[in-house]
């Protein structure tokens, strides 16, 4: 038989990475299962995060033990199931601890750029305070004035900058002052 007529030999395919997939599945299932168990069995938890991690640990033990049965390494996977929720929570806390100062630094830079532009209000707390005091001089010229008869409503819009701890709004915040005596502030999508 002529070997040149045969197709070239096919390299064996890489095996599916079951261990990696299961290593990611166990903490995800543990945290999700812990959420369900906490809501079902412990809805009025005094310390919800700690209780959630405790329920996730219990669920992780069960999921890890089942995965260990399938892979014939029961003890290792059961221990991983117990530790996985804490590892995931620790990783999230570490990333948050690293990212938070960067967010603060960026917010400080945006506020400094705002002040360099000459704007009188460069933070949400300043805008909120000026609106509550009805400080028209600090708010500057209104975005919109609506007058009907003797009644006038003036509106100012704040679009940022926002600090990381402040809720960001898609469009901005609207301060409405009616006749210089009442004020209110609402979030608006497109003022």
C-alpha positions as CSV (number, residue, x, y, z in Angstrom):
1,X,0.0,0.0,0.0
2,X,1.3,3.5,-0.9
3,X,1.6,5.7,2.2
4,X,1.6,8.9,0.1
5,X,-2.1,8.4,-0.6
6,X,-3.1,8.4,3.0
7,X,-3.9,11.7,4.8
8,X,-1.3,13.0,7.1
9,X,-1.7,11.8,10.7
10,X,-3.8,14.0,12.9
11,X,-2.3,15.2,16.1
12,X,-4.3,14.2,19.1
13,X,-6.6,17.0,20.4
14,X,-5.7,18.6,23.7
15,X,-7.9,17.2,26.4
16,X,-10.6,19.4,27.8
17,X,-9.3,21.4,30.8
18,X,-11.8,19.9,33.3
19,X,-9.7,20.7,36.4
20,X,-9.4,24.4,35.5
21,X,-13.1,24.7,34.7
22,X,-14.0,23.0,37.9
23,X,-11.5,25.1,39.9
24,X,-13.4,28.2,38.7
25,X,-16.8,26.5,39.1
26,X,-16.4,25.6,42.7
27,X,-16.0,29.2,44.1
28,X,-18.7,30.5,41.8
29,X,-21.2,27.8,42.8
30,X,-20.3,28.2,46.5
31,X,-20.8,32.0,46.5
32,X,-24.1,31.6,44.5
33,X,-25.3,28.8,46.7
34,X,-24.3,30.7,49.8
35,X,-26.5,33.7,48.6
36,X,-29.5,31.4,48.1
37,X,-29.0,29.6,51.5
38,X,-28.6,32.9,53.3
39,X,-31.8,34.4,51.7
40,X,-33.7,31.2,52.4
41,X,-32.5,30.2,55.9
42,X,-31.1,33.4,57.4
43,X,-32.8,36.5,56.0
44,X,-32.2,38.8,59.0
45,X,-28.5,38.3,59.4
46,X,-26.7,40.7,61.8
47,X,-23.5,40.7,59.8
48,X,-24.6,39.8,56.2
49,X,-21.2,39.6,54.6
50,X,-19.8,37.3,57.3
51,X,-22.9,35.1,57.3
52,X,-22.9,35.0,53.5
53,X,-19.3,33.7,53.6
54,X,-20.2,31.2,56.2
55,X,-23.1,29.8,54.1
56,X,-20.9,29.9,51.0
57,X,-18.3,27.9,52.9
58,X,-20.9,25.2,53.8
59,X,-22.2,25.1,50.2
60,X,-18.6,25.1,48.9
61,X,-17.8,22.0,51.1
62,X,-20.7,20.2,49.4
63,X,-19.8,21.3,45.9
64,X,-16.1,20.5,46.5
65,X,-17.0,17.1,47.8
66,X,-19.1,16.3,44.8
67,X,-16.4,17.5,42.4
68,X,-13.9,15.4,44.4
69,X,-16.0,12.3,44.0
70,X,-16.1,12.9,40.2
71,X,-12.3,13.4,40.0
72,X,-11.4,10.8,42.7
73,X,-9.7,13.3,44.9
74,X,-12.3,13.9,47.6
75,X,-10.3,15.5,50.4
76,X,-8.4,18.0,48.2
77,X,-11.5,19.3,46.4
78,X,-13.6,19.4,49.6
79,X,-10.9,21.5,51.3
80,X,-10.8,23.7,48.2
81,X,-14.6,24.1,48.4
82,X,-14.3,25.3,52.0
83,X,-11.4,27.7,51.1
84,X,-12.7,29.0,47.7
85,X,-15.3,31.5,48.9
86,X,-12.7,33.0,51.3
87,X,-10.1,33.2,48.6
88,X,-12.5,34.8,46.2
89,X,-13.6,37.3,48.9
90,X,-10.0,38.1,49.7
91,X,-9.1,38.6,46.1
92,X,-12.0,41.0,45.7
93,X,-11.0,42.9,48.8
94,X,-7.4,43.1,47.7
95,X,-8.4,44.4,44.2
96,X,-10.7,46.9,45.8
97,X,-8.0,48.1,48.2
98,X,-5.7,48.7,45.2
99,X,-8.3,50.3,42.9
100,X,-9.8,52.7,45.5
101,X,-6.7,54.9,45.9
102,X,-6.5,55.1,42.1
103,X,-10.1,56.2,41.9
104,X,-9.5,58.9,44.6
105,X,-6.5,60.1,42.7
106,X,-8.5,60.4,39.5
107,X,-11.3,62.2,41.3
108,X,-8.8,64.7,42.8
109,X,-7.4,65.3,39.3
110,X,-10.9,65.9,37.9
111,X,-11.7,68.3,40.7
112,X,-8.4,70.2,40.2
113,X,-9.2,70.4,36.4
114,X,-12.7,71.7,37.2
115,X,-11.3,74.4,39.6
116,X,-8.7,75.3,36.9
117,X,-11.6,76.0,34.5
118,X,-12.9,78.5,37.0
119,X,-16.1,76.7,37.9
120,X,-17.5,77.6,41.4
121,X,-18.9,74.1,42.1
122,X,-16.7,71.1,41.5
123,X,-18.2,68.4,43.8
124,X,-21.6,66.8,44.4
125,X,-21.5,67.9,48.1
126,X,-20.9,71.5,47.1
127,X,-23.8,71.4,44.6
128,X,-26.1,69.7,47.1
129,X,-25.2,72.3,49.8
130,X,-25.7,75.3,47.4
131,X,-29.0,73.9,46.2
132,X,-30.2,73.3,49.8
133,X,-29.2,76.8,50.9
134,X,-30.7,78.2,47.7
135,X,-27.3,80.0,47.1
136,X,-28.0,81.4,43.6
137,X,-24.7,83.3,43.6
138,X,-22.7,80.1,44.2
139,X,-24.8,78.1,41.6
140,X,-24.1,80.7,38.9
141,X,-26.3,81.4,36.0
142,X,-29.3,79.0,35.8
143,X,-29.5,76.3,33.1
144,X,-33.2,77.2,32.6
145,X,-35.6,79.7,34.0
146,X,-39.4,79.1,33.8
147,X,-41.6,82.1,34.8
148,X,-45.4,82.1,34.8
149,X,-46.9,85.2,36.3
150,X,-45.3,86.0,39.7
151,X,-43.8,82.5,40.1
152,X,-40.3,81.6,38.8
153,X,-38.5,78.4,38.8
154,X,-34.8,78.4,38.2
155,X,-32.8,75.2,37.4
156,X,-29.2,74.3,37.5
157,X,-27.5,71.1,36.3
158,X,-24.5,69.4,37.7
159,X,-22.8,66.8,35.5
160,X,-19.7,66.1,37.5
161,X,-17.0,65.5,38.5
162,X,-18.1,62.8,40.9
163,X,-16.1,61.1,43.7
164,X,-15.8,57.3,43.8
165,X,-18.0,57.1,46.9
166,X,-20.7,59.3,45.3
167,X,-23.3,57.7,43.0
168,X,-22.6,58.6,39.4
169,X,-25.6,59.7,37.4
170,X,-25.9,59.1,33.6
171,X,-27.1,62.7,32.8
172,X,-26.6,64.7,35.9
173,X,-28.4,66.3,38.8
174,X,-30.9,69.0,38.6
175,X,-31.4,71.6,41.3
176,X,-34.7,73.4,41.1
177,X,-35.4,76.6,43.1
178,X,-38.9,77.9,43.1
179,X,-39.4,81.6,43.9
180,X,-36.1,81.6,46.0
181,X,-38.0,79.9,48.8
182,X,-38.1,76.1,48.0
183,X,-35.4,73.9,46.5
184,X,-35.2,70.3,45.4
185,X,-32.6,68.2,43.7
186,X,-33.3,65.2,41.4
187,X,-31.3,63.0,39.1
188,X,-32.1,63.5,35.5
189,X,-31.1,61.5,32.4
190,X,-30.9,64.3,29.9
191,X,-31.5,67.8,31.4
